[in-house]
Amino acid sequence: MNDIKENVIRAKSASITLSAVSTKTKDNALNAMANALDSFRNDIIKANAKDMDAAAKMKEKGELSDAMVKRLKVNDEKINGMILGVKDVVELKDPVGETISTMELDDDLILYQVRCPIGLLGVIFESRPDVVPQIMSLCLKSGNAVVFKGGKEASNTNKILFDVLSSAAYKAGIPEGSFCLMETRDDVSSILKMNDQIDLLIPRGSNEFVSYIQSNTKIPVLGHSAGICHVYVDEFADIEKALNVSLDSKIQYPAVCNAVETLLVNKKISKKFLPKMTDLFVKNGVEIRADKRAMDIIGDKKAKNAKGSDWDEEYNDMIISIRTVDSLDEAIEFINIHGSKHTDSIITENKINALRFVNLVDSSSVFVNASTRFSDGFRYGKGAEVGISTNKIHSRGPVGMEGLMIYKYIIIGNGHVVKDYAGKDAKSFTHRTLKKKFRI
């Protein structure tokens, strides 16, 4: 048996013990992890510098995109964000053991539905080393063990972050072996077959990457395969709001999955809005690809003709496609066909149109008069996120601790047997809802 299989089996065993660790111990461990990130920040930045040097060479060879290189960078600001993210998880309520519902089945026969951890998670991600403290902190607080695999482009950074964080957690009382780091592509192939040990896989990366994971495992997969987000500028939009929201959605951080890729503009407002929007995009270095009606307004000196493939493209770059639509309903239909069910926003002052958009756009996050960049676990008050889910089962949107929890049913009786509730003289169940919390 190779090392990764042994480590995964060990992590599965540790997940049982971790599920019962006290809130106090978990919070102490999280604080120790935050302090360790601060203490070892220089070592982390040095390790990241090695990855950045290698990434620059990979970029020159066309092996790594500019967006991936940007995600890889770790500096003091990034480490401060990691520390803040971990400390925010300390402040979150511990969900383990929370009573979801209580029902009296009969006198002294009580059924509880209680939250519990999923168990052992496998998290596979590309670039973005800050994923390591995000995932580890949320998994720890929710009582889940985790197996990590980052991209080779971030191997040095991932390794030191993992070592620093896991060492601090174990010293604070977290069961040894709860966290496992995979370091080779062969390790990934191995764990994809370990459906008897790993309870849930969370892939974070490109469309092709997530699709590969989904197609090559029997383990349940939580994630999203693309981030094709839209902003629709309605005929009743406030022009200034539309300009600000559209610009922020594109340029605030274009390399991430919640950046807007397609701007839809109602034809009734296009002549007022598009010239100003175009100037802002050009001024900020955004390449514009527009349909014919938009091009007639913008002009070919400021934009390129959009191809059919542009409406299904996740650029993760300073590029945006612009399309003119005849109506709100056309925009909704377009989003539901070409979007990835990630995040979509409407800019409008019309409440009826806003409500129709919110109700009919089939995405995990739908906004009114707000940037798509708000679609984020930290901004949603989850402390951090393990990923974005566009699934329609279990968890959807930015997934925080609630997406790492499942539940179990617990019955507390007093010698009750089923035969008393069957047959001619069967007793009846009361099935009465109670507000009582679970306790032995």
Secondary structure, DSSP 8 states (H G I E B T S, - for coil): --HHHHHHHHHHHHHHHHTT--HHHHHHHHHHHHHHHHHTHHHHHHHHHHHHHHHHHHHHTTSS-HHHHHHH---HHHHHHHHHHHHHHHHS---TT-EEEEEEEETTEEEEEEEEE--EEEEEE-S-TTHHHHHHHHHHHTT-EEEEE--GGGHHHHHHHHHHHHHHHHHTT--TTSEEEE-SHHHHHHHTT-TTT--EEEEES-HHHHHHHHHS-SS-B---S---EEEEE-TT--HHHHHHHHHHHHHSSTTSTTSEEEEEEETTTHHHHHHHHHHHHHHTT-EEEE-HHHHHHH-TTT-EE--GGGGG----SSEEEEEEESSHHHHHHHHHHHS-SSEEEEE-S-HHHHHHHHHH--SSEEEESS-GGG-STTTTTSSS-SEEE--SSS--EEE-GGGGEEEEEEEE-SS--GGGGSSTT------EEE------
